[in-house]
Amino acid sequence: MKKPVIVVTGMGAVSPYGIGVPVFWEKLIDNHSAVNQVEDEFLRQWAPVGARIPDFSAEDYLDRREVRNSDRFTQLALIAAKEALSDAKLLDKDGHLSSKIDSNRFGTALGSAFGGIQTLEEAAYSLAQGKTNRVGPRMISKAIPNAAAGSIAIKYQLRGPSMTYVTACAAAANAIGESEYWFWRDDVDYVLAGGIDSLWSSVFLSGLADARALATTGPEDFTKWSRPFDKNRTGMLMGEGGALFVLETLENAQARGAHIYAVLAGYGASSDAFHDTSPHPEGKSAALAIQRALKSAGMKPEEIDYINAHATSTPAGDIAETKALRKIFGSDLDHIPVSSIKGGIGHLLGAAGAIESVACIKALEEGIIPATLHVEDQDEISPKDIVPNHSRKMKIKTAMTNSFGFGGQNGILIWKKPE
């Protein structure tokens, strides 16, 4: 059987730049940094600087019942889902799934590093303080990692396969890539795929701080603390949000006259099988995932026009990723623009592969490559062209985005401009 071509026909995003794909893209290519001092004084003791969604109130987007029965990460997922479905022209005037769509053949595939950790922490704190011996009947359904996928499916009555991938920072990339197989098996006509995370929890942040993953020092200007590929980088900065995509076959999209943003050309995954937090220092399995993505796309390394790096601003991670890229691209890497958008929005963890896919797809569409911000003294080990500090006008046909997570989870996506 011939493998179907999978395309993106709708996008939704929530990021430290704000709500929606337009504001994300506008501020990204304007080289804006959403990173700043953390407002919450309690959380600041572990994460003094980070990137959160500005002036966010779930009540502005969801009804009271939805807000009451959901964790923040699910709320963000519902908002991104509505934007993506609306963008793909799959909702009726009342905001319901169009009656023309077979809801039995509409799947959901979401990635998250932890799910509703804020709800879980609040419940545990109440019990530990002896304030109550009950956490409420909704605690589990709000905190469980598949809460976002379940809530979206319930709201829009999506009865196709529904999966949640909890593969650390590779979760969204794995969710998008693995959902492709549902099309191959003819289980679905549509999939809502991507990733969402909001992990602003004292337990989670203190754990990252103890693992020495978070930046605790930086320049006097807080907005410049996230510095991928810079010699003076000191660690990652926490962000929040994510993105969701409507995926369907090219044949289906053309038949209904849908706008096609990009083709999901390739996907590869692997495991480092090395360490529970550190990447393999030589990037061996990261390179393996890239090889698999190229193979699935039927592409050669020299056909990649732009690489969106995982580069979280940790020395070990940035260097290992560069070595992986060198293994695959060799000297050609010197001529390929490689940038990390984490300088502007921090690290969205399990949602990184989704929000960075938006950046890739918009770069294909608009002919603008986002920059690696706050590079003052580039590490000589890093790729030669990291698009430093300013976005660049450049027409590209292909883009690859890398996602690497704790436990050695690797996910690579290759996006292609529609012909």
C-alpha positions in Angstrom: 0.0 0.0 0.0 1.3 3.4 -0.9 2.0 5.6 2.2 -0.4 8.6 2.3 1.0 12.1 2.4 0.1 13.8 5.7 -0.4 17.6 5.8 -1.1 20.3 8.3 -4.3 22.3 7.7 -4.8 24.0 11.0 -2.6 25.3 13.8 -3.2 26.6 17.4 -0.6 27.9 19.8 -0.3 29.2 23.4 3.1 30.5 24.3 4.9 33.0 26.6 4.3 35.5 23.8 0.6 35.2 24.3 -2.4 33.3 22.9 -2.6 32.3 19.2 -0.2 31.6 16.3 -0.2 35.2 14.9 1.2 36.7 18.1 3.7 33.9 18.6 5.1 34.3 15.1 5.0 38.1 15.1 7.0 38.4 18.3 9.3 35.5 17.4 10.6 37.0 14.2 10.7 40.4 15.9 13.4 38.9 18.1 11.4 39.5 21.2 12.3 37.8 24.5 9.4 36.7 26.7 11.9 35.7 29.4 11.9 37.8 32.6 12.0 37.6 36.3 9.4 35.2 37.8 6.6 37.1 39.4 5.8 34.4 42.0 8.2 35.0 44.9 7.7 31.5 46.2 8.7 29.9 42.9 11.5 32.4 42.4 13.7 30.6 44.9 14.2 27.8 42.4 13.5 29.5 39.1 14.4 33.2 39.5 13.8 33.8 35.7 11.4 32.2 33.3 8.8 32.7 30.6 5.0 32.4 31.3 1.9 33.3 29.3 1.3 37.0 30.0 -1.9 38.2 31.7 -3.5 34.8 31.2 -7.0 34.1 32.6 -8.6 30.9 31.6 -12.1 32.4 32.2 -11.5 34.7 29.2 -11.5 31.6 26.9 -13.4 28.8 28.6 -16.6 28.5 30.5 -16.6 28.3 34.3 -17.2 24.5 34.4 -14.3 23.8 32.1 -12.0 26.0 34.2 -13.2 24.4 37.5 -12.7 20.9 36.3 -9.3 21.3 34.6 -5.7 21.9 35.4 -3.9 24.8 33.7 -2.2 22.5 31.1 -5.6 21.2 30.0 -7.0 24.7 29.8 -4.1 25.7 27.5 -4.7 22.6 25.4 -8.4 23.4 25.0 -7.6 26.9 23.8 -5.0 25.7 21.3 -7.4 23.0 20.1 -10.1 25.5 19.4 -7.8 27.7 17.4 -6.4 24.7 15.3 -9.9 23.3 14.6 -11.2 26.7 13.7 -8.2 27.4 11.5 -8.8 24.2 9.6 -12.4 25.2 9.1 -13.7 22.1 10.9 -16.1 23.9 13.3 -19.6 25.0 12.7 -21.0 28.5 13.7 -21.7 27.2 17.2 -18.2 26.0 17.8 -19.0 22.3 17.4 -17.3 19.9 15.1 -18.9 20.1 11.7 -21.6 17.5 11.0 -19.7 16.8 7.8 -16.9 15.2 9.8 -17.0 11.5 10.9 -16.1 11.9 14.5 -15.4 8.2 14.8 -12.4 8.8 12.5 -10.9 11.8 14.3 -8.0 11.0 16.6 -6.1 13.0 19.3 -2.4 12.6 20.0 -0.9 14.9 22.7 2.5 15.0 24.4 3.2 16.3 27.9 6.1 15.8 30.3 3.9 15.5 33.5 0.3 16.5 32.9 -1.5 18.4 35.7 1.3 18.6 38.2 0.0 21.8 39.7 -3.3 20.2 40.7 -1.4 17.2 42.1 0.9 19.4 44.1 -2.0 21.5 45.6 -3.8 18.3 46.7 -0.6 16.9 48.3 0.1 20.1 50.1 -3.4 20.3 51.5 -3.1 16.7 52.9 0.4 17.3 54.2 -0.7 20.4 56.1 -3.5 18.5 57.7 -6.1 20.9 56.3 -8.2 18.1 55.0 -8.3 14.4 54.4 -10.0 14.7 51.1 -8.7 15.9 47.7 -12.0 15.9 45.8 -13.4 13.6 43.1 -11.8 15.6 40.3 -8.2 15.5 41.5 -7.2 12.5 39.5 -9.1 13.5 36.3 -7.4 16.9 36.4 -3.9 15.8 37.2 -3.6 12.6 35.0 -1.4 13.2 32.0 -4.1 12.2 29.5 -6.5 14.8 30.9 -5.9 17.3 28.1 -6.5 14.7 25.3 -9.5 13.4 27.1 -11.0 16.9 27.6 -10.5 17.8 23.9 -12.1 14.5 22.8 -15.1 15.0 25.1 -15.6 18.7 24.1 -15.6 18.0 20.3 -16.8 14.3 20.5 -13.7 13.0 18.8 -14.1 9.2 19.0 -11.0 8.1 17.1 -7.9 6.8 18.8 -6.6 9.0 21.6 -3.0 8.7 22.9 -0.9 10.7 25.3 2.9 10.5 25.0 4.8 11.2 28.2 8.4 11.0 26.8 9.8 14.1 28.6 10.9 16.8 26.2 10.4 14.6 23.1 6.7 14.1 23.9 5.1 16.5 21.4 7.4 15.3 18.6 6.6 11.7 19.4 2.8 12.5 19.5 2.9 14.1 16.1 5.1 11.5 14.5 3.5 8.4 15.9 0.0 9.6 14.9 1.1 9.2 11.3 0.7 5.5 11.6 -3.0 5.8 12.2 -3.4 7.2 8.7 -1.3 4.3 7.3 -3.8 1.9 9.0 -6.7 3.9 7.7 -8.1 4.4 11.2 -8.5 8.1 10.9 -9.4 11.0 8.5 -8.1 13.7 10.9 -5.8 13.9 14.0 -5.4 16.7 16.4 -1.7 16.3 17.4 0.8 18.3 19.4 1.8 19.0 23.0 1.1 21.2 26.0 2.9 21.7 29.3 2.6 24.1 32.3 5.0 22.8 34.9 5.2 25.8 37.2 5.3 23.7 40.3 7.6 24.0 43.3 8.3 20.3 43.3 9.1 20.2 39.6 11.2 23.3 39.7 13.1 22.3 42.8 13.9 19.0 41.1 15.2 20.6 38.0 17.3 23.0 40.2 18.8 20.1 42.1 19.6 18.4 38.9 21.4 21.6 37.9 19.4 22.0 34.8 17.9 25.4 35.5 19.8 28.7 35.1 20.2 30.4 38.5 22.5 33.1 37.4 22.7 35.3 34.3 23.2 38.8 32.9 21.8 41.8 34.8 19.1 41.9 32.0 16.8 39.1 32.9 15.4 38.8 29.4 18.8 37.5 28.2 19.2 34.6 30.6 18.3 31.9 28.0 21.4 31.8 25.8 21.6 28.7 23.6 25.0 28.0 22.0 26.6 30.9 24.0 29.8 30.1 25.9 28.4 31.7 29.0 25.1 29.8 29.1 24.2 28.5 32.5 21.1 26.3 32.0 17.6 26.2 30.7 14.8 28.6 31.4 11.3 27.3 32.1 8.5 28.3 29.7 4.9 27.1 29.3 2.3 26.5 26.6 2.4 24.5 23.4 0.7 23.9 20.1 -1.7 21.6 18.3 -2.1 20.8 14.6 -4.9 19.4 12.5 -3.3 16.6 10.4 -5.1 14.9 7.5 -4.1 13.3 4.2 -3.2 15.4 1.2 -6.0 13.8 -0.7 -8.6 14.7 1.9 -7.3 18.2 2.3 -7.4 18.8 -1.5 -10.9 17.3 -1.8 -12.3 19.8 0.7 -10.3 22.7 -0.5 -8.4 23.2 2.7 -5.4 25.5 3.1 -2.3 23.4 3.4 0.5 24.8 5.6 3.1 22.0 5.4 3.7 18.4 4.7 4.8 16.1 7.5 7.6 14.6 5.5 9.6 12.6 8.0 9.7 11.3 11.6 12.4 9.4 13.6 12.7 8.3 17.2 15.3 6.6 19.3 16.6 6.1 22.8 20.0 7.0 24.1 20.0 4.1 26.6 22.7 6.0 28.4 21.6 8.0 31.5 18.4 9.1 33.3 19.1 12.8 32.8 22.2 13.4 30.7 22.3 13.0 26.9 24.9 10.7 25.4 27.9 13.1 25.1 28.6 12.0 21.5 24.9 12.3 20.4 24.9 8.8 19.0 21.2 8.0 19.3 20.2 11.5 18.6 22.0 11.0 15.2 20.1 7.7 14.8 16.8 9.4 15.2 17.8 12.0 12.6 18.8 9.2 10.2 15.4 7.5 10.7 13.6 10.8 10.0 15.5 11.3 6.8 14.9 7.7 5.8 11.1 8.0 6.4 11.1 11.3 4.4 13.1 9.7 1.5 15.6 12.6 1.8 19.3 13.1 1.9 21.0 15.3 4.6 21.8 18.0 2.0 18.1 18.4 1.3 17.5 20.0 4.7 17.4 23.8 4.4 16.9 24.7 8.1 17.4 23.0 11.4 15.4 24.1 14.5 17.7 22.9 17.3 16.5 21.5 20.6 19.4 23.5 22.2 18.0 24.3 25.7 21.0 26.4 26.8 22.7 23.7 28.8 26.3 23.0 27.9 25.9 19.2 27.9 22.8 19.3 25.7 23.9 21.9 23.2 27.2 20.2 22.6 25.8 16.7 22.3 23.2 17.9 19.8 25.9 19.6 17.7 27.9 16.4 17.6 24.8 14.5 16.5 24.3 17.0 13.7 28.0 16.7 12.7 27.6 12.9 12.4 24.8 13.3 9.9 25.5 16.5 8.0 29.3 16.6 8.2 30.9 19.7 6.7 27.6 20.6 5.1 26.4 21.7 8.6 28.5 24.8 8.1 26.2 26.0 5.4 22.8 25.1 7.1 21.2 27.7 9.4 20.6 26.1 12.8 18.7 28.1 15.4 17.0 27.6 18.8 14.0 29.7 19.7 14.4 28.9 23.4 16.3 32.2 23.8 13.0 33.9 23.4 10.4 31.6 25.0 12.4 29.3 27.3 11.9 25.6 27.3 8.3 24.3 27.0 9.5 20.8 27.9 7.0 18.2 26.6 5.5 20.8 24.3 8.8 21.9 22.8 8.5 19.9 19.6 5.0 21.3 18.9 5.7 25.0 19.4 9.0 24.6 17.5 7.1 22.9 14.7 5.0 26.0 14.4 8.2 28.0 14.0 9.3 25.7 11.3 6.0 25.7 9.4 5.8 29.5 9.5 9.4 29.7 8.4 8.5 27.6 5.4 5.4 29.7 4.7 6.8 33.2 5.2 10.4 32.7 4.2 11.8 34.0 7.5 14.1 31.9 9.8 13.8 32.7 13.6 17.0 33.7 15.4 19.0 32.3 18.3 18.7 35.2 20.7 21.3 36.5 23.2 24.4 35.2 21.5 27.3 37.4 22.6 30.2 34.9 22.6 29.3 31.9 20.4 30.6 28.5 21.5 33.1 27.4 18.9 31.7 23.8 19.2 28.3 24.9 18.1 27.1 24.9 14.5 28.7 27.7 12.5 25.5 29.5 11.4 23.2 29.8 14.4 21.3 32.8 13.0 22.5 34.9 15.9 20.2 37.6 17.4 18.2 38.6 14.4 15.7 36.6 12.3 16.7 36.2 8.7 14.7 36.4 5.4 15.5 33.2 3.5 13.3 31.0 1.4 13.4 27.4 2.4 11.6 24.2 1.3 12.4 21.9 4.2 12.9 22.2 7.9 13.9 19.7 10.6 13.1 20.1 14.3 14.9 18.2 17.1 13.5 17.2 20.5 15.6 15.4 23.1 14.3 14.5 26.6 15.3 13.1 30.0 15.8 9.4 29.9 17.3 9.6 26.4 14.0 10.0 24.5 14.6 11.4 21.0 12.1 12.7 18.4 12.8 14.3 15.1 10.2 15.8 12.7 10.9 17.0 9.1 8.5 19.5 7.6 8.2 20.3 3.9 6.7 23.2 2.1 3.7 22.1 0.0 4.3 22.1 -3.7 
